[in-house]
Amino acid sequence: MKIGIIGAGNVGTGLTKHLIAQGHSVMLSFSLDMEKLRTTAAALGADVGTVAEAVRFADVAVLATPWTAAADALAQVGTPPERKVLWDCTNALKPDMSGLLVGTTTSGAEEIAKLAPWATVIKAIPPFAELLHSPEALVGGKRVGVFVCGDDANARTIVGRLVGDIGAEPIDAGPLVLARYTEPAAMLLVQLAYTRGFGTAIGFSLLRDAAGNAPDGV
Ligand SMILES: NC(=O)c1ccc[n+]([C@@H]2O[C@H](COP(=O)([O-])OP(=O)(O)OC[C@H]3O[C@@H](n4cnc5c(N)ncnc54)[C@H](OP(=O)(O)O)[C@@H]3O)[C@@H](O)[C@H]2O)c1
Protein backbone atom coordinates (compact mmCIF):
# COMPACT_ATOMS: atom_id res chain seq x y z
CA MET A 1 0.00 0.00 0.00
CA LYS A 2 0.98 3.64 -0.26
CA ILE A 3 1.39 5.18 3.20
CA GLY A 4 1.68 8.95 3.69
CA ILE A 5 3.08 9.79 7.11
CA ILE A 6 2.66 13.19 8.76
CA GLY A 7 5.49 13.55 11.27
CA ALA A 8 8.83 11.80 10.81
CA GLY A 9 9.98 11.65 14.41
CA ASN A 10 10.44 8.63 16.65
CA VAL A 11 7.12 7.05 15.72
CA GLY A 12 6.97 8.11 12.07
CA THR A 13 10.41 6.70 11.32
CA GLY A 14 9.78 3.57 13.39
CA LEU A 15 6.60 2.85 11.42
CA THR A 16 8.42 3.58 8.17
CA LYS A 17 11.13 0.99 8.85
CA HIS A 18 8.61 -1.78 9.39
CA LEU A 19 6.21 -0.74 6.63
CA ILE A 20 8.93 -0.52 3.97
CA ALA A 21 10.31 -3.88 5.11
CA GLN A 22 6.82 -5.29 4.52
CA GLY A 23 6.75 -3.95 0.95
CA HIS A 24 4.74 -0.75 1.44
CA SER A 25 5.72 2.58 -0.15
CA VAL A 26 6.07 5.49 2.28
CA MET A 27 6.07 9.25 1.82
CA LEU A 28 7.18 11.26 4.85
CA SER A 29 6.09 14.84 5.53
CA PHE A 30 5.95 17.64 8.12
CA SER A 31 9.15 18.98 9.61
CA LEU A 32 10.58 22.30 10.68
CA ASP A 33 13.77 21.19 8.90
CA MET A 34 13.02 19.85 5.41
CA GLU A 35 16.69 19.11 4.72
CA LYS A 36 16.80 16.83 7.78
CA LEU A 37 13.55 15.22 6.64
CA ARG A 38 15.02 14.52 3.17
CA THR A 39 18.11 12.90 4.75
CA THR A 40 15.95 10.82 7.10
CA ALA A 41 13.68 9.69 4.29
CA ALA A 42 16.57 8.79 1.99
CA ALA A 43 18.14 6.64 4.72
CA LEU A 44 14.85 4.75 5.15
CA GLY A 45 14.02 4.41 1.46
CA ALA A 46 10.99 6.71 1.74
CA ASP A 47 9.88 9.65 -0.39
CA VAL A 48 9.34 13.18 0.91
CA GLY A 49 6.50 15.57 0.24
CA THR A 50 4.42 18.31 1.75
CA VAL A 51 1.65 17.25 4.11
CA ALA A 52 -0.88 17.75 1.32
CA GLU A 53 1.21 15.63 -1.08
CA ALA A 54 1.65 12.84 1.46
CA VAL A 55 -2.10 12.61 2.07
CA ARG A 56 -2.91 12.66 -1.65
CA PHE A 57 -0.27 9.96 -2.27
CA ALA A 58 -1.64 7.75 0.49
CA ASP A 59 -3.94 4.78 0.52
CA VAL A 60 -3.59 5.26 4.27
CA ALA A 61 -2.40 8.52 5.83
CA VAL A 62 -0.76 8.39 9.26
CA LEU A 63 -0.79 11.17 11.84
CA ALA A 64 2.37 10.91 13.97
CA THR A 65 2.89 14.43 15.28
CA PRO A 66 2.95 15.74 18.83
CA TRP A 67 -0.63 16.43 19.87
CA THR A 68 0.11 20.15 20.07
CA ALA A 69 1.21 20.19 16.40
CA ALA A 70 -1.62 18.06 15.02
CA ALA A 71 -4.01 20.90 14.20
CA ASP A 72 -1.26 22.79 12.39
CA ALA A 73 -0.33 19.67 10.43
CA LEU A 74 -3.91 18.87 9.46
CA ALA A 75 -4.52 22.47 8.39
CA GLN A 76 -1.85 21.87 5.73
CA VAL A 77 -3.78 18.97 4.14
CA GLY A 78 -6.37 21.09 2.37
CA THR A 79 -9.15 19.06 0.77
CA PRO A 80 -7.99 15.82 -0.86
CA PRO A 81 -9.98 14.81 -3.96
CA GLU A 82 -11.12 11.59 -2.29
CA ARG A 83 -11.83 10.33 1.21
CA LYS A 84 -8.81 8.85 2.99
CA VAL A 85 -8.23 6.53 5.89
CA LEU A 86 -6.28 8.41 8.58
CA TRP A 87 -4.43 6.28 11.14
CA ASP A 88 -4.17 8.49 14.22
CA CYS A 89 -1.13 7.54 16.35
CA THR A 90 -1.19 10.57 18.64
CA ASN A 91 -1.41 10.75 22.40
CA ALA A 92 -3.13 13.96 23.54
CA LEU A 93 -0.30 14.53 26.01
CA LYS A 94 0.27 17.69 27.98
CA PRO A 95 3.63 19.03 26.85
CA ASP A 96 5.19 17.96 30.19
CA MET A 97 3.59 14.49 29.82
CA SER A 98 1.90 14.86 33.22
CA GLY A 99 -1.55 14.07 31.86
CA LEU A 100 -3.91 14.13 28.90
CA LEU A 101 -5.36 17.31 27.43
CA VAL A 102 -8.47 15.45 26.23
CA GLY A 103 -10.30 12.56 27.78
CA THR A 104 -13.34 10.43 28.52
CA THR A 105 -16.04 12.90 27.45
CA THR A 106 -14.38 13.05 24.04
CA SER A 107 -11.14 11.63 22.67
CA GLY A 108 -8.15 12.83 20.77
CA ALA A 109 -9.38 10.70 17.89
CA GLU A 110 -12.80 12.38 17.80
CA GLU A 111 -11.15 15.79 17.91
CA ILE A 112 -8.83 14.77 15.04
CA ALA A 113 -11.89 13.64 13.07
CA LYS A 114 -13.35 17.14 13.45
CA LEU A 115 -10.08 18.63 12.14
CA ALA A 116 -9.95 16.18 9.22
CA PRO A 117 -13.45 15.97 7.70
CA TRP A 118 -11.86 14.36 4.59
CA ALA A 119 -10.78 11.37 6.67
CA THR A 120 -12.10 8.12 8.05
CA VAL A 121 -10.18 8.26 11.32
CA ILE A 122 -8.87 5.08 12.89
CA LYS A 123 -7.22 5.35 16.29
CA ALA A 124 -4.44 2.89 16.95
CA ILE A 125 -1.66 4.06 19.25
CA PRO A 126 1.44 2.08 18.29
CA PRO A 127 3.95 0.50 20.68
CA PHE A 128 6.64 2.70 22.19
CA ALA A 129 9.08 4.06 19.62
CA GLU A 130 11.95 2.25 21.36
CA LEU A 131 10.16 -1.01 20.53
CA LEU A 132 9.45 0.09 16.96
CA HIS A 133 13.14 0.82 16.50
CA SER A 134 14.27 -2.49 17.97
CA PRO A 135 14.87 -5.33 15.50
CA GLU A 136 11.65 -7.06 16.54
CA ALA A 137 8.93 -5.04 18.26
CA LEU A 138 8.37 -7.82 20.78
CA VAL A 139 8.08 -7.91 24.57
CA GLY A 140 9.07 -11.21 26.12
CA GLY A 141 8.92 -12.69 22.63
CA LYS A 142 5.28 -11.62 22.20
CA ARG A 143 3.60 -9.03 20.03
CA VAL A 144 2.26 -5.95 21.83
CA GLY A 145 -1.50 -5.46 21.61
CA VAL A 146 -2.72 -2.29 19.91
CA PHE A 147 -6.37 -1.27 20.21
CA VAL A 148 -7.88 -0.27 16.85
CA CYS A 149 -10.95 2.02 17.01
CA GLY A 150 -12.98 3.56 14.22
CA ASP A 151 -16.50 3.72 12.87
CA ASP A 152 -15.72 1.98 9.56
CA ALA A 153 -15.10 -1.76 9.97
CA ASN A 154 -13.28 -2.03 6.65
CA ALA A 155 -10.92 0.81 7.57
CA ARG A 156 -10.28 -0.85 10.96
CA THR A 157 -9.32 -4.01 9.11
CA ILE A 158 -6.94 -2.09 6.82
CA VAL A 159 -5.21 -0.32 9.72
CA GLY A 160 -5.27 -3.55 11.74
CA ARG A 161 -3.24 -5.22 8.97
CA LEU A 162 -0.74 -2.35 9.07
CA VAL A 163 -0.53 -2.72 12.87
CA GLY A 164 0.36 -6.36 12.19
CA ASP A 165 2.97 -5.24 9.66
CA ILE A 166 4.74 -3.13 12.30
CA GLY A 167 5.06 -6.23 14.48
CA ALA A 168 2.16 -5.58 16.87
CA GLU A 169 -1.11 -7.42 17.50
CA PRO A 170 -4.22 -5.49 16.42
CA ILE A 171 -7.18 -5.67 18.82
CA ASP A 172 -10.39 -4.62 17.08
CA ALA A 173 -11.98 -2.39 19.72
CA GLY A 174 -14.93 -1.18 17.63
CA PRO A 175 -16.20 2.39 17.20
CA LEU A 176 -14.16 5.56 17.45
CA VAL A 177 -15.90 6.57 20.66
CA LEU A 178 -14.02 3.74 22.42
CA ALA A 179 -10.86 5.79 21.90
CA ARG A 180 -12.12 7.70 24.95
CA TYR A 181 -10.89 4.70 26.93
CA THR A 182 -8.04 3.32 24.82
CA GLU A 183 -6.26 6.68 24.91
CA PRO A 184 -6.15 6.88 28.74
CA ALA A 185 -5.01 3.24 28.72
CA ALA A 186 -2.08 4.27 26.52
CA MET A 187 -1.41 7.10 28.96
CA LEU A 188 -1.18 4.53 31.73
CA LEU A 189 1.60 2.87 29.76
CA VAL A 190 3.36 6.23 29.36
CA GLN A 191 3.20 6.79 33.12
CA LEU A 192 4.37 3.27 33.92
CA ALA A 193 7.23 3.55 31.43
CA TYR A 194 8.53 6.97 32.37
CA THR A 195 7.52 7.65 35.98
CA ARG A 196 7.16 4.18 37.52
CA GLY A 197 10.36 2.63 36.25
CA PHE A 198 8.85 0.01 33.97
CA GLY A 199 10.73 1.31 30.91
CA THR A 200 9.41 1.20 27.39
CA ALA A 201 9.58 -2.56 26.81
CA ILE A 202 5.96 -2.88 27.92
CA GLY A 203 2.62 -3.16 26.19
CA PHE A 204 -0.87 -4.56 26.39
CA SER A 205 -1.93 -8.13 25.93
CA LEU A 206 -5.68 -8.81 26.01
CA LEU A 207 -6.73 -12.17 27.37
CA ARG A 208 -9.95 -13.42 25.92
CA ASP A 209 -11.90 -16.55 25.17
CA ALA A 210 -11.26 -16.83 21.45
CA ALA A 211 -14.19 -19.21 20.98
CA GLY A 212 -16.81 -17.16 22.75
CA ASN A 213 -16.01 -13.48 22.57
CA ALA A 214 -15.30 -12.53 18.97
CA PRO A 215 -15.74 -8.83 18.14
CA ASP A 216 -19.13 -8.14 16.62
CA GLY A 217 -17.78 -6.01 13.76
CA VAL A 218 -19.71 -2.89 14.86
N1 LIG B 1 7.32 8.10 21.14
C1 LIG B 1 6.52 7.07 21.44
O1 LIG B 1 6.97 6.05 21.98
C2 LIG B 1 5.07 7.11 21.08
C3 LIG B 1 4.32 5.93 21.10
C4 LIG B 1 2.98 5.99 20.72
C5 LIG B 1 2.40 7.18 20.34
N2 LIG B 1 3.17 8.32 20.34
C6 LIG B 1 2.56 9.57 19.89
O2 LIG B 1 2.92 9.70 18.52
C7 LIG B 1 3.09 11.09 18.20
C8 LIG B 1 4.51 11.32 17.66
O3 LIG B 1 5.44 11.00 18.69
P1 LIG B 1 7.00 11.03 18.39
O4 LIG B 1 7.64 10.48 19.61
O5 LIG B 1 7.29 10.44 17.07
O6 LIG B 1 7.27 12.61 18.32
P2 LIG B 1 8.54 13.33 17.75
O7 LIG B 1 9.71 12.39 17.73
O8 LIG B 1 8.65 14.61 18.48
O9 LIG B 1 8.19 13.61 16.20
C9 LIG B 1 7.28 14.59 15.85
C10 LIG B 1 7.48 14.98 14.39
O10 LIG B 1 6.63 16.09 14.09
C11 LIG B 1 7.40 17.14 13.52
N3 LIG B 1 6.92 18.42 14.03
C12 LIG B 1 6.59 18.72 15.31
N4 LIG B 1 6.15 19.99 15.39
C13 LIG B 1 6.20 20.49 14.13
C14 LIG B 1 5.85 21.74 13.55
N5 LIG B 1 5.34 22.74 14.29
N6 LIG B 1 6.01 21.90 12.23
C15 LIG B 1 6.52 20.92 11.47
N7 LIG B 1 6.87 19.70 11.96
C16 LIG B 1 6.71 19.50 13.28
C17 LIG B 1 8.82 16.90 13.91
O11 LIG B 1 9.65 17.39 12.89
P3 LIG B 1 11.11 18.07 13.11
O12 LIG B 1 11.58 17.71 14.48
O13 LIG B 1 11.93 17.48 12.03
O14 LIG B 1 10.87 19.53 12.95
C18 LIG B 1 8.89 15.38 14.04
O15 LIG B 1 9.23 14.80 12.81
C19 LIG B 1 2.82 11.86 19.48
O16 LIG B 1 1.47 12.29 19.48
C20 LIG B 1 3.04 10.82 20.58
O17 LIG B 1 2.31 11.11 21.75
C21 LIG B 1 4.49 8.31 20.69
The ligand as an ORCA input file, in Angstrom:
! r2SCAN-3c Opt
* xyz 0 1
  N       7.315      8.099     21.136
  C       6.524      7.070     21.438
  O       6.974      6.054     21.984
  C       5.070      7.114     21.081
  C       4.320      5.934     21.098
  C       2.976      5.989     20.724
  C       2.403      7.182     20.339
  N       3.174      8.322     20.339
  C       2.557      9.565     19.888
  O       2.919      9.701     18.517
  C       3.093     11.086     18.200
  C       4.505     11.317     17.665
  O       5.439     11.002     18.693
  P       6.995     11.027     18.392
  O       7.641     10.477     19.610
  O       7.293     10.444     17.072
  O       7.270     12.611     18.319
  P       8.545     13.331     17.755
  O       9.706     12.393     17.734
  O       8.654     14.610     18.475
  O       8.187     13.612     16.203
  C       7.283     14.589     15.850
  C       7.481     14.978     14.391
  O       6.632     16.085     14.090
  C       7.397     17.139     13.520
  N       6.923     18.425     14.029
  C       6.594     18.720     15.309
  N       6.151     19.994     15.390
  C       6.197     20.490     14.129
  C       5.847     21.736     13.548
  N       5.338     22.744     14.288
  N       6.006     21.902     12.231
  C       6.522     20.921     11.465
  N       6.874     19.695     11.963
  C       6.705     19.498     13.275
  C       8.819     16.901     13.913
  O       9.654     17.390     12.890
  P      11.113     18.074     13.115
  O      11.579     17.712     14.480
  O      11.930     17.481     12.029
  O      10.870     19.534     12.946
  C       8.891     15.385     14.041
  O       9.232     14.804     12.815
  C       2.816     11.859     19.480
  O       1.468     12.293     19.485
  C       3.038     10.820     20.579
  O       2.315     11.111     21.749
  C       4.486      8.315     20.693
*
